[in-house]
Amino acid sequence: MPEAVRWGVIGSGGIARRRTIPEGIIAAPNARLAAVFDIDPAINREVAEQFGTSAAESIQDCLAREIDAVYIASPANAHFEHAMACAAAGKHVLCEKPLGMTVAESEAMANAACKAGVLFGTALMMRFHSQHLEAKRLIEQGRLGKIVYARAQLSCWYPPIPGAWRQDTASGGGGSLMDMGGHCMDLLETFLGPAARVSCFVRNTVHDYKSEDSAVAMLEFASGALGTADTFFCITDEGSRNALELHGSMGSIVAEGTLGQADRGRMTAILKESAGGYEAGQVRDAAGGIDISPTPVNMYLAEIESFSNSILAGSEPAVGVEAGIRSQRVLAACYESARTGRAVSV
Ligand SMILES: NC(=O)c1ccc[n+]([C@@H]2O[C@H](COP(=O)([O-])OP(=O)(O)OC[C@H]3O[C@@H](n4cnc5c(N)ncnc54)[C@H](O)[C@@H]3O)[C@@H](O)[C@H]2O)c1
């Protein structure tokens, strides 16, 4: 194995081109871009030229190159086929979320990687956000007391676009919940531990495409805490603040803009030494709180560096395939709840 992991990319024209290749694979000292493949021939050529690498002519051609690992950033319904091909070719896999279209597909992907003896990572890159790591540290130190409630919100304006794979359940697996809710609920479980039950509503409130444009999931955590994840494709970009709130008996952390693709949002911790007595006046000091602003980390760089390091060191990935399967399980429970109108155990 060389000192830098040689990466291939499948589905190079979207997030791969915007973020993961330039900010992750090119920037990471322990990674090198060795080949790209996109099903769109013009994009395939353009991306290869843009990043000074070679464009493979097919998946098989890409996998036959001298590469150690593949980043899969194709649409959700192609992940299974692509991950199985990578495992069969003995390549390590970092796959975008959702891993597969179903829990069963994700498990089959994990089994194939395990049999082939390759590592499998899930690209839940928001776990690497420096402010999220700091929030987790404060919770683990008990600074918030007993956690009672958390909210994660990720929304955008996503009007109907002909051929958009996220707007059809057959290609996206779902809409706003599947696309963005996975990140929200993965983070909530990272902070609060496993969700035991979910109750969820999904619907099309504004757009009439096949996948939902609106979803609110309520989570009951094994710890007893409650949470909500709200994800909409029909809220203005200006109004979508991507809120994260973590509330405990002795303090809260409130943030805007840490969920998403940016390195930094605004995060404030309101911490008390003790819970104190009841204040009938309910006085709120808006200026209070501590600014949580650790050195920003580029999440795509951290993700690629971390996974490359696991390959080079032969260690388990920081965000492995079990995180992707777990996310898919929680999402499946949410859709079942929305369909049946009942709370569903995860
Ligand atoms: N981590 C993040 O910040 C982030 C952000 C956006 C999307 N995503 C995830 O990345 C994946 C891709 O999303 P996107 O927004 O980049 O989508 P996209 O549609 O913008 O890009 C997907 C690319 O894959 C290509 N493609 C389609 N079918 C293919 C196939 N069979 N073989 C090879 N290439 C194929 C398309 O031509 C396109 O260039 C999804 O799983 C999505 O959930 C992650």
The ligand as an SDF file (V2000), in Angstrom:
LIG
                    3D

 44 48  0  0  0  0  0  0  0  0999 V2000
  -22.2330   14.9810    2.0310 N   0  0  0  0  0  0  0  0  0  0  0  0
  -22.8590   15.9750    1.4660 C   0  0  0  0  0  0  0  0  0  0  0  0
  -22.6260   17.1400    1.7860 O   0  0  0  0  0  0  0  0  0  0  0  0
  -23.8250   15.6910    0.3660 C   0  0  0  0  0  0  0  0  0  0  0  0
  -24.4080   16.7380   -0.3240 C   0  0  0  0  0  0  0  0  0  0  0  0
  -25.2170   16.4510   -1.4020 C   0  0  0  0  0  0  0  0  0  0  0  0
  -25.4580   15.1350   -1.7540 C   0  0  0  0  0  0  0  0  0  0  0  0
  -24.9330   14.1230   -1.0240 N   0  0  0  0  0  0  0  0  0  0  0  0
  -25.1610   12.7100   -1.3990 C   0  0  0  0  0  0  0  0  0  0  0  0
  -24.3130   12.4270   -2.5240 O   0  0  0  0  0  0  0  0  0  0  0  0
  -24.9850   11.5930   -3.4440 C   0  0  0  0  0  0  0  0  0  0  0  0
  -25.0870   12.3290   -4.7760 C   0  0  0  0  0  0  0  0  0  0  0  0
  -25.8380   13.5080   -4.6020 O   0  0  0  0  0  0  0  0  0  0  0  0
  -25.5850   14.7800   -5.5490 P   0  0  0  0  0  0  0  0  0  0  0  0
  -26.3030   15.9090   -4.9250 O   0  0  0  0  0  0  0  0  0  0  0  0
  -24.1480   14.9240   -5.8180 O   0  0  0  0  0  0  0  0  0  0  0  0
  -26.3530   14.3100   -6.8530 O   0  0  0  0  0  0  0  0  0  0  0  0
  -26.1540   14.8820   -8.3130 P   0  0  0  0  0  0  0  0  0  0  0  0
  -27.3050   14.3900   -9.0970 O   0  0  0  0  0  0  0  0  0  0  0  0
  -25.8640   16.3380   -8.2670 O   0  0  0  0  0  0  0  0  0  0  0  0
  -24.8000   14.1830   -8.8210 O   0  0  0  0  0  0  0  0  0  0  0  0
  -24.7590   12.7920   -9.0320 C   0  0  0  0  0  0  0  0  0  0  0  0
  -23.8070   12.5040  -10.1760 C   0  0  0  0  0  0  0  0  0  0  0  0
  -23.8420   11.0920  -10.4230 O   0  0  0  0  0  0  0  0  0  0  0  0
  -23.9310   10.8590  -11.8270 C   0  0  0  0  0  0  0  0  0  0  0  0
  -24.5810    9.5660  -12.0160 N   0  0  0  0  0  0  0  0  0  0  0  0
  -25.9080    9.2830  -12.0460 C   0  0  0  0  0  0  0  0  0  0  0  0
  -26.0930    7.9650  -12.2260 N   0  0  0  0  0  0  0  0  0  0  0  0
  -24.8610    7.4070  -12.2920 C   0  0  0  0  0  0  0  0  0  0  0  0
  -24.4000    6.0900  -12.4820 C   0  0  0  0  0  0  0  0  0  0  0  0
  -25.2590    5.0570  -12.6030 N   0  0  0  0  0  0  0  0  0  0  0  0
  -23.0750    5.8690  -12.5580 N   0  0  0  0  0  0  0  0  0  0  0  0
  -22.1950    6.9080  -12.4190 C   0  0  0  0  0  0  0  0  0  0  0  0
  -22.5690    8.1950  -12.2670 N   0  0  0  0  0  0  0  0  0  0  0  0
  -23.9010    8.4290  -12.1790 C   0  0  0  0  0  0  0  0  0  0  0  0
  -24.7060   12.0280  -12.3770 C   0  0  0  0  0  0  0  0  0  0  0  0
  -24.4310   12.2200  -13.7600 O   0  0  0  0  0  0  0  0  0  0  0  0
  -24.1930   13.1750  -11.5010 C   0  0  0  0  0  0  0  0  0  0  0  0
  -23.0650   13.7980  -12.0700 O   0  0  0  0  0  0  0  0  0  0  0  0
  -26.3300   11.2650   -2.8180 C   0  0  0  0  0  0  0  0  0  0  0  0
  -26.2440   10.0560   -2.1240 O   0  0  0  0  0  0  0  0  0  0  0  0
  -26.5720   12.4120   -1.8650 C   0  0  0  0  0  0  0  0  0  0  0  0
  -27.4060   12.0580   -0.7820 O   0  0  0  0  0  0  0  0  0  0  0  0
  -24.1040   14.3770    0.0210 C   0  0  0  0  0  0  0  0  0  0  0  0
  1  2  1  0
  2  3  2  0
  2  4  1  0
  4  5  1  0
  4 44  2  0
  5  6  2  0
  6  7  1  0
  7  8  2  0
  8  9  1  0
  8 44  1  0
  9 10  1  0
  9 42  1  0
 10 11  1  0
 11 12  1  0
 11 40  1  0
 12 13  1  0
 13 14  1  0
 14 15  2  0
 14 16  1  0
 14 17  1  0
 17 18  1  0
 18 19  2  0
 18 20  1  0
 18 21  1  0
 21 22  1  0
 22 23  1  0
 23 24  1  0
 23 38  1  0
 24 25  1  0
 25 26  1  0
 25 36  1  0
 26 27  1  0
 26 35  1  0
 27 28  2  0
 28 29  1  0
 29 30  1  0
 29 35  2  0
 30 31  1  0
 30 32  2  0
 32 33  1  0
 33 34  2  0
 34 35  1  0
 36 37  1  0
 36 38  1  0
 38 39  1  0
 40 41  1  0
 40 42  1  0
 42 43  1  0
M  CHG  2   8   1  16  -1
M  END
$$$$
